[in-house]
Amino acid sequence: MPNPAHEEAAVLEKRRAAIKHQIDQASDMRPGSLVERYRRCGKPGCHCAGKSASGHGPSWSLTRAVGGKTVTHIIPPHAVDVTRRQIAEYQRFRGLVRELVDTSERLCEAKIEAPEATSHEAAPKGASQRRSKPRSSPRSTRW
């Protein structure tokens, strides 16, 4: 009679292998947020000085937390599209890792629910590999 827990474990093992393969295929990635900024230079005659002016820019920066502090890297305009793809790849990677942990946890539970064999089938009498504890206390070494 097929055991549903065994079948579930097999499905979860296949899923775990597929997730690992996807993680193995990950390309360049970087964490953080890409921010588009416009700034005003402060010169009274500049076009950015008007109330409705958007300012100079855009300039791009990548920000992320490192050791509890925010770190900012300036991204040149020609690298913005590549940086966006790297951030998206990082998000995909994080999702795969979360899914891998979840699948692995479910697999561990399925293995607990469906051990390979019951204890009386797995260990026939006299086949134990583990040493038994002595039944009496050790003898005294005093004379």
Buried (B, 14 or more C-beta within 10 A) or exposed (E): EEEEBBEBBEBBBEBBEBBBEBBEEEEEBBBBEBEEEEEBEEEEEEEBEEEEEEBBEBBBBBEBEEEEEEEEEEBEEEEBEEBEBBBEBBEBBEEBEEBBEBBBEBBEBBBEEBEEEEEEEEEEEEEEEEEEEEEEEEEEEEE
